[in-house]
């Protein structure tokens, strides 16, 4: 396995952070459009809850982790 050359997957010009304000706006618009797609799960627990602020903070963090995991799985980076 060590004899095999390293393989690069993805767009080599992709940057984690937008380099221009215009690019940042375009990325934000794409993400906003993705959240409005009918296939995006809500990740909001159903029902009525009572709890401490820490409980609700944990619930919000879990919802955000689920949303991020879903986007990572379903997002396609522009080529």
N, C-alpha and C positions, 0 to 999 in steps of 0.2 A: 504494500500500500504506500510505502514511503517513496517508491520509485515513480509513482504517478505524478504528473505535474498538477499544480494547484489550479483549480477551475474557479473563475469569477462568474458569479451569477448576478444578473440584474443590469441596470443601466450604470455604466461607469461614470457618467456625468451627473448622477443624482446627488443632491446635497441634502443633508438633514435639515438645514435652515435655509429659508428663502434668502436669496442674495439681493433682491430688489423689492421695494414695496409692491410693485405690480405683481411680481411672482407670488408674494405673500397673499395678496388679495385673491389671485386665481386659485391658489391652494385652498384658501378658506372657502371660496365659493364651491369648489369641488366637494369639500367635506360637508358643507351645508346641504348640497344637493344629495349627497349620500344619505344623510340622516332623514331626508324626506322620502326616500325610496320606500315602497310598500313592504319590502322584504326585511327591513331592519327591525329586529325585535325591540321591545320596549324596555326590558330588563327592570321594570318597576314591579316590586312585589305587590300583590293584590291584598286587600283587606285593610283593617284598621289596626294601628299599632300604638302601643304606649311604651315609653321607655325614656331613658336618659338621653342627654345630648350626645354622649359617647356612643350609645346604641345607634342613633340615627346617623352619626358621622361614619360609623362602621358600615351601615347599610348603604350610604351614599358612595363610600369608597368601593364597596363590592360591586355596586351597579356600574360605576365608572370602569373598574377592571374588566367586567364582563363586556361592556361596550367597546373598550379598547381591543380586547382579544377578538371580538367579532370583526371589527374593522381591519385588524391585522390579517385576519384569515381571508376576508373578502375584498380587500382593497387591491387595486391594480395601479402600480405606479406608471406614470406616462413614460413613453419610450422616446 
